[in-house]
Amino acid sequence: DELKQPFVTHMIDLFPSIACICYNETTNRARPSKDVPLHLLYGPALHTTEITHTGNLPYITGADTFCEVNHEVEDIQNEQKVKWIDMYQGALLLCTGRDMSSW
């Protein structure tokens, strides 16, 4: 317990825009099981709301949401989709997969 506050301070110093720091623990496994609760060390809640670069769609992300934000890839994918739309006007554009989340 005495290491928690110095850890939080260190992380905030390194990454001032951190919105949430949480952890879960295990004593008998390499990784915690899914039913082990999360403990909040810093921030107002265990989750934070992100906004997609395109469409300005809100989505909740956190340690238990299995969501990885990758705005750089999203921007590149959207540039490609716009090129395809311009190139194949009148055609149906179908984007699938977990990385095409904003369209």
N, C-alpha and C positions, 0 to 999 in steps of 0.2 A: 504493500500500500504506500509506503514512503517513496517509492520510485515513480508513482503515477504522475504527480504534479510536475516534477522535473522533466519527465518525458513529454508531457503536454506542452510545457513551456518551450522545450527544445524544438518540438515539431512546429509550433506556431512561429517561432523565430525563423526556422528554415522555410516554411511555407505559410506566409501570413494570410493567404486566402482560404485556408482550411475551414470548412464549415462544420465538420463533425469528426470526432475521433472516438471510436468504440472498439471493443474487443470481446471475444469470448474465450473460454479456457477449457482445457482438457487435461486430465492427468494420466489417462490410460490409452491414449491413441495419438497417432501422429497428427491428425486433424480432428477438430471438434465435430461432433455429430450435429445434424441439423436441428435437433431439439434443445441444444444448449443455448441458454439465453445470451443476448448481447448486453454488454454493460457500457453505458455512456460515460466517457471521460471528459468530453468537451463538446459544446454546441447545444442548441435548443432541443434537438430531437435526433433519433437514430437515422433519419432519412432527410434528404434534401431534394429540392425540386430543381431540375435542369430544364433548359429550354433548347429545342433543336434550332440549328442555324437557319434552316429553311422551314417555313411554315409557322415558326414561333410556337411550336406545340410543347406544352409542359409535360414532363414525365418525372416520376419519383425514382430516385436512385439511392442505394444504401448498401451496407455490407451484406444484407440478406436478399438483395434483389437480383443478384447475378447480372447486373447491367454495367457495361463498360462504356463510358463516354469517349467517343473518338471523333471530335468535330473536324479534324483535318481530313480524315478519310471521307466523312460525310460530305464535305465541301467538294472534294475531288469527284466523288460519285455523282453529285448533283450536276457538276460541270459536264460530265460525260452524258448524263441523261438528257440534258438540254441539247447537246450536240445531236444525239440520236433523234430527239423530237424534231429538231430543225431539218435533219437529213431525211427523215421518213415521214413527212407530214401526211396525215390521213391514216397512218398505220397505227396498230395497237401496240403500245409499249407496256410490257409486263415486267415489273421488277420484283423479284422474290429474294428471300433469304434474310437472315437476321441483320445483315448490315444495311439493308434498304429500309430502315425504320421510319424515315421521315416522309415517305411518299406513299 
